[in-house]
Amino acid sequence: MNPLFVAALEIQRFCAARGWRFCVIGGVAVQRWGEPRFTRDVDCTIVTAAGDEARYIDELLKGFAPRIPEARDFALVNRVLLLLSAAGVPIDLVLGALPFEERIVERASPYAIGPGVTLATCSAEDLVVLKAFAGRDRDWADVEGVVLRQGPRLDRALIRGELSALAALTDEGADAVARLEKMFAGR
């Protein structure tokens, strides 16, 4: 099995054993919804209660090796815990507390990666929102792949609503909304 899927299953099982709400985002989700591409890490979101992040971080650091010496402090400041799977695959675990992050996990669905084996991945719509909001060139290429592959199955109203709400939080947000609208108009 693909080492990324093995790493994603490892973190998924860890979270599920504790009853934590979780899903895979990023490059692994792109393989499900967009144009598959090479990725070196597993990106995930776990819903933590605001102010209770340390409890989750400490538990995760008991089960996974940190990628950097100050992983706990870095996660408390940046809301991303940098881990390694048992096989050494990098895992970026977003500590989600925003209502949008909670909705990402609520809308996640199973992705069959083998006989009887599934990963909880974010929806295609949430992947578009996350990638458009991140706004790097690679992210926009992923957005285009999802839009092309999913076509009319995408709930564009959901995407517009979620991205517009996030975009209002930053100065660059309006650019992301405009760029996505241009992409939608072309398809």
Secondary structure, 3 states (H helix, E strand, C coil): CCHHHHHHHHHHHHHHHCCCCEEEEHHHHHHHHCCCCCCCCEEEEEECCCCCHHHHHHHHHHHCEECCCCHHHHHHHHCEEEEECCCCCEEEEEEECCHHHHHHHHHCEEEEEECCEEEEECCHHHHHHHHHHHCCHHHHHHHHHHHHHHHHHCCHHHHHHHHHHHHCCCCCHHHHHHHHHHHHHCC
